[in-house]
Amino acid sequence: MMADRVSSVAVCLIAAVAIFTALYLSSAVFQPLAFALFIIANVWPLQSRLQANLPKLLALAIVILITVVVFIAFASLVAWGFGRVGRSFINDAARFQLLYEQMAAWLEGHGIVLARLWSEHFNVGWLVRAAQGITGRVNTTMSFWLVVLVYVILGLLEVGGIKRKIGAMQNRDAARVLIAGTVATAAKLRRYMAVRTLMSLMTGVLVWGAATLMGLPLAPEWGVIAFVLNYIPFIGPFIATMFPTLFALIQFPTWQAALVLFGSLNIIQFVVGSYIEPRLAGSLLAVSPFVVLFAVFFWTFLWGLGGAFIGVPITIALLTYCAQHPASRWLADLLGAPDEEEDAKAPR
């Protein structure tokens, strides 16, 4: 009996390693598919309501048009905010270099030997090149989103047919898990996106206000950056806090003013992320913070910047499907708080 269990665990581990290796090596195929499924989960209710009163293709055209308009507006906002801040960093490169040399000299004067080692591998030129690289990456993702759009169109056309095929499966237990899991996952992803968007807007407005009150240049741009980066848990808020603080060090006359800005931004991130958001999301989206952090880093490793955004939705989807079957429910109970009302309604 013990040998069989060990063999089963070994097989599961080997299968998991093989799957994630395939996802890593085939990111160009699976990453746009993951984004497309996420978008379909969010826009399907609109598509369903429209096609109840309009021809299916007309309803699809309206949904795709709305999706494209929203995407273009979001992309334009991102390009505007990051572009202006990036150009400002490049223009002030000499001042950043001077600030860096002063900090390195201060650290060495206090016996921190890492400062010299750091200076051999890092300078402001590296920071400028990184900013340029991010800007260039943003400007070269059009082909990726075109593939996502094709997947979304085809997926919306196939939703009804796939549901009928699953309903006709002879394995009724598998059909129940697929249908219940898909419906629950789609609802949770819509709730996740709604809560995340509302919290991102709140964070962006508060950061904009704090930067304006402190007299920090480019306050609207810092608000936009905070809004965008808040979609990436943990990493995004950290970056949205550090970069304005770094910029403030060369703009404010004293480092104490920059420290006050740093504290204000952290208070905003803490209150919104740790107090308001959990109360809005409720137990429906409750996932262990450890699991969220692991998901962000793991999917960032697999798929880069896109993985940082889509990692948490993928984790929510996996845990939701696990909750639909008794054999895997323990994993959902362990890593994410179970939804008691949904569990009571789910057929056994």
Buried (B, 14 or more C-beta within 10 A) or exposed (E): EEEEEEEEEEEEEEEEEEEBEEBEEEBEEBBBBBBBBBBBBBBBEBBBEBBEEEEBEEBBBBBBEEBEEEBEEEBEBBBEBBBBBBEBBBEBBEEBBEBBEEBBEEBBEEEEEEBEEBBEEEBBEEBBEEBEEEBEEBEEEEEBBEBBBEBBBEBBEEBEEEBEEBEEEEEEEEBBBBBBBBBBBBBBBBBBBEBBEBBBBBBBBBBBBBBEEBEBEBBBBBBBBBBBBBBBBBBBBEBBBEBBBBBBBBBBEEEEBBBBBBEBBBEBBEBBBEEBBBEEBEEBBBBBEEBBBBBBBBBBEBBEBBBBBBBBBBBBBBBBBBBBBEEBBEBBBEBBBBBEEBBEEBEE
